[in-house]
Amino acid sequence: MTIKPIRNDEDLRRAFRRLEKVFQAEEGTPQADERDVLVTLIEAYENKHYDFGPSDPVEAIKFRMEQEGLTPRDLEPYIGQSGRVSEVLNRKRPLSLRMVKRLHDGLKIPYESLMAGVQ
């Protein structure tokens, strides 16, 4: 594993190409270690050079659902009954602080992503 600093966008593209190759590495392997280091370097570079702003809370939830293969029913322990889950996912109800905490603790969605819509 040869890891180099990311100093410009070409280095960033190179890091992403390598990350694609090791992304599915089994935990505990050198490739998994390389993946973790690359993710950290990429995040640091992007945070310094790009302003993405806070993400939309509903999109953050949907992204995690897609990543984990979750259904709306799987969100009930974090958000409430199915009607409430539907309202949140359809942007008819904002997240409460209790929902944010549960989603963060249970699904590891960053607070920053979830807090954009809290009332």
TIRO-2110 file (N, C-alpha, C; in Angstrom, 1 decimal):
// TIRO-2110
0.9, -1.2, 0.0, N, 1, A
0.0, 0.0, 0.0, CA, 1, A
0.9, 1.2, 0.0, C, 1, A
0.8, 2.0, -1.0, N, 2, A
1.5, 3.3, -1.1, CA, 2, A
0.4, 4.4, -1.1, C, 2, A
0.4, 5.1, 0.0, N, 3, A
-0.6, 6.2, 0.1, CA, 3, A
0.2, 7.5, 0.0, C, 3, A
-0.4, 8.4, -0.8, N, 4, A
0.2, 9.7, -0.9, CA, 4, A
-0.8, 10.8, -0.6, C, 4, A
-0.3, 12.0, -0.2, N, 5, A
-1.3, 13.1, 0.1, CA, 5, A
-2.1, 13.5, -1.1, C, 5, A
-3.3, 14.0, -0.9, N, 6, A
-4.1, 14.5, -2.0, CA, 6, A
-3.9, 16.0, -2.0, C, 6, A
-3.2, 16.5, -3.0, N, 7, A
-2.9, 17.9, -3.1, CA, 7, A
-3.7, 18.7, -4.2, C, 7, A
-4.3, 17.9, -5.1, N, 8, A
-5.0, 18.6, -6.2, CA, 8, A
-6.1, 17.6, -6.7, C, 8, A
-6.9, 18.1, -7.6, N, 9, A
-8.1, 17.3, -8.1, CA, 9, A
-7.6, 16.1, -8.8, C, 9, A
-6.5, 16.1, -9.5, N, 10, A
-6.0, 14.9, -10.2, CA, 10, A
-5.6, 13.8, -9.1, C, 10, A
-5.0, 14.2, -8.0, N, 11, A
-4.7, 13.3, -6.9, CA, 11, A
-6.0, 12.7, -6.4, C, 11, A
-7.0, 13.6, -6.3, N, 12, A
-8.3, 13.2, -5.8, CA, 12, A
-8.9, 12.1, -6.7, C, 12, A
-8.9, 12.3, -8.0, N, 13, A
-9.4, 11.4, -9.0, CA, 13, A
-8.7, 10.0, -8.9, C, 13, A
-7.4, 10.1, -8.7, N, 14, A
-6.5, 8.9, -8.6, CA, 14, A
-6.9, 8.2, -7.3, C, 14, A
-7.1, 8.9, -6.2, N, 15, A
-7.5, 8.3, -4.9, CA, 15, A
-8.9, 7.6, -5.1, C, 15, A
-9.8, 8.2, -5.8, N, 16, A
-11.2, 7.6, -6.0, CA, 16, A
-11.0, 6.4, -6.8, C, 16, A
-10.2, 6.4, -7.8, N, 17, A
-10.0, 5.2, -8.7, CA, 17, A
-9.5, 4.0, -7.8, C, 17, A
-8.6, 4.3, -7.0, N, 18, A
-8.0, 3.2, -6.1, CA, 18, A
-9.1, 2.8, -5.1, C, 18, A
-9.8, 3.8, -4.6, N, 19, A
-10.8, 3.4, -3.6, CA, 19, A
-11.9, 2.5, -4.2, C, 19, A
-12.2, 2.7, -5.4, N, 20, A
-13.2, 1.8, -6.1, CA, 20, A
-12.7, 0.3, -6.1, C, 20, A
-11.4, 0.2, -6.2, N, 21, A
-10.8, -1.2, -6.3, CA, 21, A
-10.8, -1.9, -4.9, C, 21, A
-10.7, -1.1, -3.8, N, 22, A
-10.6, -1.7, -2.5, CA, 22, A
-11.8, -1.5, -1.6, C, 22, A
-12.8, -0.9, -2.2, N, 23, A
-14.0, -0.5, -1.4, CA, 23, A
-14.7, -1.7, -0.7, C, 23, A
-14.8, -2.8, -1.4, N, 24, A
-15.5, -4.0, -0.8, CA, 24, A
-14.5, -4.9, -0.1, C, 24, A
-13.4, -4.4, 0.3, N, 25, A
-12.4, -5.3, 1.0, CA, 25, A
-12.9, -5.8, 2.3, C, 25, A
-12.5, -7.0, 2.6, N, 26, A
-13.0, -7.7, 3.9, CA, 26, A
-12.2, -7.0, 5.0, C, 26, A
-13.0, -6.8, 6.1, N, 27, A
-12.4, -6.1, 7.3, CA, 27, A
-11.2, -6.9, 7.8, C, 27, A
-10.2, -6.2, 8.3, N, 28, A
-9.1, -6.9, 8.9, CA, 28, A
-8.0, -7.2, 7.8, C, 28, A
-8.2, -6.8, 6.6, N, 29, A
-7.2, -7.1, 5.5, CA, 29, A
-6.5, -5.8, 5.3, C, 29, A
-5.3, -5.9, 4.7, N, 30, A
-4.5, -4.7, 4.3, CA, 30, A
-5.3, -3.8, 3.3, C, 30, A
-6.2, -4.4, 2.5, N, 31, A
-7.0, -3.6, 1.6, CA, 31, A
-8.0, -2.8, 2.3, C, 31, A
-8.6, -3.4, 3.4, N, 32, A
-9.6, -2.6, 4.2, CA, 32, A
-8.9, -1.5, 4.9, C, 32, A
-7.6, -1.7, 5.4, N, 33, A
-6.9, -0.6, 6.0, CA, 33, A
-6.6, 0.5, 5.0, C, 33, A
-6.3, 0.1, 3.8, N, 34, A
-6.0, 1.1, 2.7, CA, 34, A
-7.3, 1.9, 2.4, C, 34, A
-8.4, 1.2, 2.3, N, 35, A
-9.7, 1.8, 2.1, CA, 35, A
-10.0, 2.9, 3.1, C, 35, A
-9.8, 2.5, 4.4, N, 36, A
-10.1, 3.5, 5.5, CA, 36, A
-9.2, 4.7, 5.4, C, 36, A
-7.9, 4.5, 5.1, N, 37, A
-7.0, 5.7, 5.0, CA, 37, A
-7.4, 6.5, 3.8, C, 37, A
-7.8, 5.9, 2.7, N, 38, A
-8.2, 6.7, 1.5, CA, 38, A
-9.4, 7.5, 1.8, C, 38, A
-10.4, 6.9, 2.4, N, 39, A
-11.6, 7.6, 2.8, CA, 39, A
-11.3, 8.8, 3.6, C, 39, A
-10.4, 8.7, 4.6, N, 40, A
-10.0, 9.8, 5.5, CA, 40, A
-9.4, 10.9, 4.7, C, 40, A
-8.4, 10.5, 3.8, N, 41, A
-7.8, 11.5, 3.0, CA, 41, A
-8.7, 12.2, 2.0, C, 41, A
-9.6, 11.5, 1.4, N, 42, A
-10.6, 12.1, 0.5, CA, 42, A
-11.5, 13.1, 1.2, C, 42, A
-12.0, 12.6, 2.4, N, 43, A
-12.9, 13.5, 3.2, CA, 43, A
-12.1, 14.8, 3.6, C, 43, A
-10.9, 14.7, 4.0, N, 44, A
-10.1, 15.8, 4.4, CA, 44, A
-9.9, 16.8, 3.3, C, 44, A
-9.6, 16.3, 2.1, N, 45, A
-9.4, 17.1, 0.9, CA, 45, A
-10.7, 17.8, 0.5, C, 45, A
-11.8, 17.0, 0.5, N, 46, A
-13.1, 17.6, 0.1, CA, 46, A
-13.6, 18.7, 1.1, C, 46, A
-13.4, 18.4, 2.3, N, 47, A
-13.8, 19.4, 3.3, CA, 47, A
-13.0, 20.7, 3.3, C, 47, A
-11.8, 20.6, 2.9, N, 48, A
-11.0, 21.8, 2.7, CA, 48, A
-11.2, 22.5, 1.5, C, 48, A
-11.5, 21.8, 0.4, N, 49, A
-11.6, 22.5, -0.9, CA, 49, A
-13.0, 22.6, -1.5, C, 49, A
-14.0, 22.0, -1.0, N, 50, A
-15.3, 22.0, -1.5, CA, 50, A
-16.3, 22.3, -0.4, C, 50, A
-17.2, 23.2, -0.6, N, 51, A
-18.3, 23.5, 0.3, CA, 51, A
-19.6, 22.8, -0.1, C, 51, A
-19.8, 21.7, 0.4, N, 52, A
-21.0, 20.9, 0.1, CA, 52, A
-22.2, 21.4, 0.9, C, 52, A
-22.0, 22.1, 2.0, N, 53, A
-23.0, 22.6, 2.9, CA, 53, A
-23.7, 21.4, 3.6, C, 53, A
-24.6, 21.6, 4.5, N, 54, A
-25.2, 20.5, 5.2, CA, 54, A
-26.1, 19.8, 4.2, C, 54, A
-26.2, 18.5, 4.3, N, 55, A
-27.0, 17.7, 3.4, CA, 55, A
-28.5, 17.8, 3.9, C, 55, A
-29.4, 17.5, 3.0, N, 56, A
-30.8, 17.4, 3.3, CA, 56, A
-31.0, 16.2, 4.2, C, 56, A
-31.7, 16.4, 5.3, N, 57, A
-31.9, 15.2, 6.2, CA, 57, A
-32.7, 14.1, 5.6, C, 57, A
-33.7, 14.3, 4.8, N, 58, A
-34.4, 13.2, 4.2, CA, 58, A
-33.5, 12.5, 3.2, C, 58, A
-32.7, 13.2, 2.4, N, 59, A
-31.8, 12.6, 1.5, CA, 59, A
-30.7, 11.8, 2.3, C, 59, A
-30.3, 12.2, 3.4, N, 60, A
-29.3, 11.5, 4.2, CA, 60, A
-30.0, 10.2, 4.7, C, 60, A
-31.2, 10.2, 5.1, N, 61, A
-31.9, 9.0, 5.6, CA, 61, A
-32.1, 8.1, 4.4, C, 61, A
-32.5, 8.6, 3.3, N, 62, A
-32.7, 7.7, 2.1, CA, 62, A
-31.4, 7.1, 1.6, C, 62, A
-30.3, 7.9, 1.7, N, 63, A
-29.0, 7.3, 1.3, CA, 63, A
-28.6, 6.2, 2.2, C, 63, A
-28.8, 6.3, 3.5, N, 64, A
-28.5, 5.3, 4.5, CA, 64, A
-29.4, 4.1, 4.2, C, 64, A
-30.7, 4.3, 3.9, N, 65, A
-31.6, 3.2, 3.6, CA, 65, A
-31.0, 2.4, 2.4, C, 65, A
-30.6, 3.1, 1.4, N, 66, A
-30.1, 2.5, 0.2, CA, 66, A
-28.8, 1.7, 0.5, C, 66, A
-27.9, 2.3, 1.3, N, 67, A
-26.7, 1.6, 1.7, CA, 67, A
-26.9, 0.3, 2.4, C, 67, A
-27.9, 0.4, 3.3, N, 68, A
-28.1, -0.8, 4.2, CA, 68, A
-29.2, -1.7, 3.8, C, 68, A
-29.9, -1.4, 2.7, N, 69, A
-31.0, -2.2, 2.2, CA, 69, A
-32.2, -2.1, 3.1, C, 69, A
-32.4, -1.0, 3.7, N, 70, A
-33.5, -0.8, 4.6, CA, 70, A
-34.8, -0.4, 3.9, C, 70, A
-35.9, -0.8, 4.6, N, 71, A
-37.2, -0.4, 4.1, CA, 71, A
-37.8, 0.7, 5.1, C, 71, A
-38.8, 1.4, 4.7, N, 72, A
-39.4, 2.3, 5.6, CA, 72, A
-39.8, 1.7, 7.0, C, 72, A
-40.3, 0.4, 6.9, N, 73, A
-40.6, -0.3, 8.2, CA, 73, A
-39.4, -0.4, 9.1, C, 73, A
-38.2, -0.5, 8.5, N, 74, A
-37.0, -0.6, 9.4, CA, 74, A
-36.7, 0.7, 10.1, C, 74, A
-37.3, 1.8, 9.7, N, 75, A
-37.1, 3.1, 10.3, CA, 75, A
-38.0, 3.4, 11.5, C, 75, A
-39.0, 2.5, 11.7, N, 76, A
-40.0, 2.7, 12.8, CA, 76, A
-39.3, 2.8, 14.2, C, 76, A
-38.3, 2.1, 14.5, N, 77, A
-37.7, 2.2, 15.8, CA, 77, A
-37.1, 3.6, 16.0, C, 77, A
-36.7, 4.3, 15.0, N, 78, A
-36.0, 5.6, 15.0, CA, 78, A
-37.0, 6.7, 14.9, C, 78, A
-38.0, 6.6, 14.1, N, 79, A
-38.9, 7.7, 13.8, CA, 79, A
-40.3, 7.6, 14.4, C, 79, A
-40.8, 6.3, 14.4, N, 80, A
-42.1, 6.1, 15.0, CA, 80, A
-42.9, 5.2, 14.0, C, 80, A
-44.2, 5.2, 14.2, N, 81, A
-45.1, 4.3, 13.4, CA, 81, A
-45.0, 4.6, 12.0, C, 81, A
-45.5, 3.7, 11.1, N, 82, A
-45.3, 3.8, 9.7, CA, 82, A
-45.9, 5.1, 9.1, C, 82, A
-47.0, 5.6, 9.7, N, 83, A
-47.5, 6.9, 9.2, CA, 83, A
-46.5, 8.1, 9.4, C, 83, A
-45.9, 8.1, 10.5, N, 84, A
-44.9, 9.1, 10.8, CA, 84, A
-43.7, 8.9, 9.9, C, 84, A
-43.2, 7.7, 9.7, N, 85, A
-42.1, 7.5, 8.8, CA, 85, A
-42.4, 8.0, 7.4, C, 85, A
-43.6, 7.7, 6.9, N, 86, A
-44.0, 8.2, 5.6, CA, 86, A
-44.1, 9.7, 5.5, C, 86, A
-44.6, 10.3, 6.6, N, 87, A
-44.6, 11.8, 6.6, CA, 87, A
-43.2, 12.4, 6.5, C, 87, A
-42.3, 11.8, 7.3, N, 88, A
-40.9, 12.3, 7.3, CA, 88, A
-40.3, 12.1, 5.9, C, 88, A
-40.4, 10.9, 5.3, N, 89, A
-39.8, 10.6, 4.0, CA, 89, A
-40.4, 11.4, 2.9, C, 89, A
-41.7, 11.8, 3.1, N, 90, A
-42.4, 12.7, 2.1, CA, 90, A
-42.3, 14.2, 2.4, C, 90, A
-41.5, 14.5, 3.4, N, 91, A
-41.3, 15.9, 3.8, CA, 91, A
-42.5, 16.6, 4.3, C, 91, A
-43.4, 15.9, 4.9, N, 92, A
-44.6, 16.5, 5.4, CA, 92, A
-44.5, 16.7, 6.9, C, 92, A
-43.4, 16.1, 7.5, N, 93, A
-43.2, 16.2, 8.9, CA, 93, A
-41.7, 16.4, 9.1, C, 93, A
-41.2, 17.4, 9.9, N, 94, A
-39.8, 17.6, 10.1, CA, 94, A
-39.3, 16.6, 11.2, C, 94, A
-38.0, 16.3, 11.2, N, 95, A
-37.5, 15.5, 12.2, CA, 95, A
-37.5, 16.2, 13.6, C, 95, A
-37.8, 15.5, 14.6, N, 96, A
-37.7, 16.0, 16.0, CA, 96, A
-36.3, 15.7, 16.5, C, 96, A
-35.9, 16.4, 17.6, N, 97, A
-34.6, 16.1, 18.2, CA, 97, A
-34.5, 14.7, 18.6, C, 97, A
-35.6, 14.1, 19.1, N, 98, A
-35.6, 12.7, 19.5, CA, 98, A
-35.3, 11.8, 18.3, C, 98, A
-36.0, 12.1, 17.2, N, 99, A
-35.7, 11.3, 15.9, CA, 99, A
-34.3, 11.4, 15.5, C, 99, A
-33.7, 12.6, 15.5, N, 100, A
-32.4, 12.9, 15.1, CA, 100, A
-31.4, 12.0, 16.0, C, 100, A
-31.6, 12.0, 17.3, N, 101, A
-30.7, 11.3, 18.2, CA, 101, A
-30.8, 9.8, 17.9, C, 101, A
-32.0, 9.3, 17.7, N, 102, A
-32.2, 7.8, 17.4, CA, 102, A
-31.6, 7.4, 16.1, C, 102, A
-31.8, 8.3, 15.0, N, 103, A
-31.2, 8.0, 13.7, CA, 103, A
-29.7, 8.0, 13.8, C, 103, A
-29.2, 9.0, 14.5, N, 104, A
-27.7, 9.0, 14.6, CA, 104, A
-27.2, 7.8, 15.4, C, 104, A
-27.8, 7.5, 16.5, N, 105, A
-27.3, 6.4, 17.4, CA, 105, A
-27.5, 5.1, 16.7, C, 105, A
-28.6, 4.9, 16.0, N, 106, A
-29.0, 3.6, 15.5, CA, 106, A
-28.4, 3.3, 14.1, C, 106, A
-28.4, 4.4, 13.2, N, 107, A
-28.0, 4.2, 11.9, CA, 107, A
-26.7, 4.9, 11.5, C, 107, A
-26.2, 5.6, 12.5, N, 108, A
-24.9, 6.3, 12.3, CA, 108, A
-24.9, 7.4, 11.3, C, 108, A
-26.1, 8.0, 11.1, N, 109, A
-26.2, 9.2, 10.2, CA, 109, A
-25.6, 10.4, 10.9, C, 109, A
-24.7, 11.1, 10.4, N, 110, A
-24.1, 12.2, 11.1, CA, 110, A
-25.2, 13.3, 11.5, C, 110, A
-24.9, 13.8, 12.7, N, 111, A
-25.8, 14.8, 13.2, CA, 111, A
-25.9, 16.0, 12.2, C, 111, A
-24.8, 16.4, 11.7, N, 112, A
-24.8, 17.5, 10.8, CA, 112, A
-25.8, 17.3, 9.6, C, 112, A
-25.9, 16.1, 9.1, N, 113, A
-26.8, 15.8, 8.0, CA, 113, A
-28.2, 15.9, 8.5, C, 113, A
-28.5, 15.4, 9.7, N, 114, A
-29.9, 15.4, 10.2, CA, 114, A
-30.4, 16.7, 10.7, C, 114, A
-29.5, 17.5, 11.2, N, 115, A
-29.9, 18.7, 11.9, CA, 115, A
-30.4, 19.8, 11.0, C, 115, A
-30.2, 19.8, 9.7, N, 116, A
-30.6, 20.8, 8.8, CA, 116, A
-32.1, 21.1, 8.8, C, 116, A
-32.9, 20.1, 9.2, N, 117, A
-34.4, 20.3, 9.1, CA, 117, A
-35.1, 20.3, 10.5, C, 117, A
-34.3, 20.3, 11.6, N, 118, A
-34.9, 20.2, 12.9, CA, 118, A
-35.6, 21.5, 13.3, C, 118, A
-36.8, 21.4, 13.9, N, 119, A
-37.5, 22.5, 14.4, CA, 119, A
-37.5, 22.5, 15.9, C, 119, A
END
